[in-house]
Amino acid sequence: MALSRLLLEKALVVTVPGKEFGMEGHLRLSYCTGAQDVAEGAARIRWALDPSSPKEIVIGGKKVVRDWL
């Protein structure tokens, strides 16, 4: 639940916590969009979780700073 919330609030990526579909400890991702949007979402997830990623990215024209890792 916490990871899903972090990705939504910080990276603006929607996921469903595994608990909601009987898979505690997992996330559900939807790929019902174009390849470019899927790639953007994956890049944001990586940015949010990978400490070796740049500390700043631009999402929707707004600079976002990763301050939680």
C-alpha positions as CSV (number, residue, x, y, z in Angstrom):
1,M,0.0,0.0,0.0
2,A,2.8,2.4,0.9
3,L,4.7,1.8,-2.4
4,S,1.5,2.4,-4.4
5,R,0.8,5.6,-2.5
6,L,4.4,6.8,-3.0
7,L,4.3,6.2,-6.8
8,L,1.0,8.0,-7.1
9,E,2.0,11.0,-5.0
10,K,5.6,11.4,-6.1
11,A,5.8,10.0,-9.6
12,L,2.2,10.4,-10.7
13,V,2.0,6.7,-11.6
14,V,-1.2,4.8,-10.7
15,T,-0.8,1.3,-9.4
16,V,-3.0,-1.0,-7.4
17,P,-1.7,-2.6,-4.2
18,G,-1.4,-6.3,-4.4
19,K,-3.7,-6.7,-1.4
20,E,-6.6,-5.6,-3.5
21,F,-6.3,-8.6,-5.8
22,G,-5.0,-11.2,-3.4
23,M,-1.3,-10.8,-4.0
24,E,0.1,-9.0,-0.9
25,G,3.5,-7.6,-1.5
26,H,2.9,-7.0,-5.3
27,L,1.7,-4.2,-7.4
28,R,-0.7,-4.3,-10.4
29,L,0.1,-2.2,-13.4
30,S,-2.1,-1.5,-16.4
31,Y,-0.8,-1.2,-19.9
32,C,-4.0,0.1,-21.5
33,T,-2.3,3.0,-23.2
34,G,0.3,3.7,-25.9
35,A,3.9,2.4,-25.7
36,Q,5.2,6.0,-25.2
37,D,3.0,6.4,-22.0
38,V,4.1,3.0,-20.7
39,A,7.7,3.9,-21.2
40,E,7.2,7.2,-19.4
41,G,5.5,5.5,-16.5
42,A,8.3,2.9,-16.2
43,A,10.9,5.7,-16.3
44,R,9.1,7.5,-13.5
45,I,8.9,4.3,-11.4
46,R,12.6,3.8,-11.8
47,W,13.3,7.5,-10.9
48,A,11.2,7.1,-7.8
49,L,12.8,3.9,-6.6
50,D,16.4,4.0,-7.9
51,P,18.8,6.1,-5.8
52,S,21.3,6.2,-8.7
53,S,18.7,8.1,-10.9
54,P,18.9,11.8,-11.1
55,K,17.4,13.6,-8.1
56,E,15.2,15.8,-10.4
57,I,12.9,15.1,-13.3
58,V,10.2,17.1,-15.1
59,I,6.6,15.7,-14.9
60,G,3.9,17.6,-16.8
61,G,6.1,20.7,-17.1
62,K,6.9,20.8,-13.4
63,K,10.3,20.0,-11.9
64,V,10.0,17.3,-9.2
65,V,12.8,16.6,-6.7
66,R,13.3,13.2,-5.2
67,D,13.8,13.8,-1.5
68,W,12.8,10.5,0.0
69,L,15.8,8.3,-0.8
